[in-house]
């Protein structure tokens, strides 16, 4: 298997096709992990994202214009007395204050 040549330095070899595929797969991987089909699944999928992946996940959600969908879903969850704590934990996990 060949090595990925994803050098950001000018004058170096151009990125290989494998590099573009690897970037595309990693970007889609985060988006696939956030399920927005219902509010509980959204919160659970947010909580499944590792803490060290969270900054990249937020950037990817912003780029794909899905962060507002996720936040609306979590906000609706907080309004429900039964699922309030789950929604709060998910919002805190994203790095936002839950107040």
C-alpha positions as CSV (number, residue, x, y, z in Angstrom):
1,X,0.0,0.0,0.0
2,X,1.4,3.4,-0.9
3,X,2.0,6.2,1.5
4,X,-0.4,9.2,1.4
5,X,1.3,12.3,0.2
6,X,-0.9,15.0,1.7
7,X,1.8,17.6,2.1
8,X,0.6,21.2,2.8
9,X,4.0,22.7,1.7
10,X,4.3,24.5,-1.6
11,X,6.6,22.9,-4.1
12,X,6.0,19.4,-2.8
13,X,4.3,16.6,-4.6
14,X,0.6,17.3,-5.3
15,X,-1.8,15.4,-3.1
16,X,-2.5,11.9,-4.4
17,X,-6.0,10.7,-5.2
18,X,-5.8,8.5,-2.1
19,X,-5.4,11.6,0.0
20,X,-8.6,13.1,-1.4
21,X,-10.4,9.8,-0.8
22,X,-9.1,9.7,2.8
23,X,-10.2,13.2,3.5
24,X,-13.7,12.6,2.0
25,X,-14.2,9.4,4.0
26,X,-13.2,11.0,7.3
27,X,-15.4,14.0,6.7
28,X,-18.4,11.8,5.8
29,X,-17.7,9.6,8.8
30,X,-18.4,12.3,11.3
31,X,-21.6,13.4,9.5
32,X,-22.9,9.8,9.3
33,X,-22.4,9.5,13.1
34,X,-24.9,12.3,13.8
35,X,-28.3,10.9,13.3
36,X,-31.0,13.6,13.0
37,X,-33.9,11.3,12.4
38,X,-35.4,12.0,15.8
39,X,-34.3,14.0,18.9
40,X,-33.2,11.1,21.1
41,X,-31.1,9.6,18.4
42,X,-29.5,12.9,17.7
43,X,-28.5,13.3,21.4
44,X,-27.2,9.7,21.5
45,X,-25.2,10.1,18.4
46,X,-23.6,13.3,19.6
47,X,-22.6,11.6,22.9
48,X,-21.0,8.8,20.8
49,X,-18.5,11.2,19.3
50,X,-15.1,11.0,21.1
51,X,-14.0,14.1,22.9
52,X,-10.9,14.5,20.8
53,X,-12.9,14.3,17.6
54,X,-15.4,16.9,18.7
55,X,-13.7,20.0,17.2
56,X,-13.5,18.3,13.8
57,X,-17.1,17.2,14.2
58,X,-18.3,20.7,14.9
59,X,-16.4,22.1,11.9
60,X,-17.8,19.4,9.7
61,X,-21.3,20.1,10.9
62,X,-20.9,23.8,10.3
63,X,-19.5,23.2,6.8
64,X,-22.4,21.0,5.9
65,X,-24.9,23.4,7.5
66,X,-26.2,20.7,9.9
67,X,-25.1,22.2,13.2
68,X,-28.3,24.3,13.5
69,X,-30.4,21.2,12.8
70,X,-28.6,19.3,15.6
71,X,-28.9,22.2,18.0
72,X,-32.6,22.6,17.3
73,X,-33.1,18.9,17.9
74,X,-31.3,19.1,21.2
75,X,-33.2,22.2,22.2
76,X,-36.5,20.4,21.6
77,X,-35.2,17.5,23.7
78,X,-34.4,19.8,26.6
79,X,-38.0,21.1,26.5
80,X,-39.3,17.6,27.1
81,X,-39.2,16.9,30.9
82,X,-38.5,13.2,30.3
83,X,-35.4,13.7,28.1
84,X,-34.1,16.9,29.5
85,X,-31.0,15.5,31.1
86,X,-30.0,13.6,27.9
87,X,-30.3,16.8,25.9
88,X,-28.3,18.8,28.4
89,X,-25.5,16.1,28.4
90,X,-25.3,16.2,24.6
91,X,-25.1,20.0,24.5
92,X,-22.4,20.0,27.1
93,X,-20.5,17.3,25.2
94,X,-20.6,19.6,22.1
95,X,-18.9,22.2,24.3
96,X,-21.8,24.6,24.7
97,X,-23.2,25.8,28.0
98,X,-26.6,24.2,28.7
99,X,-28.2,27.1,30.6
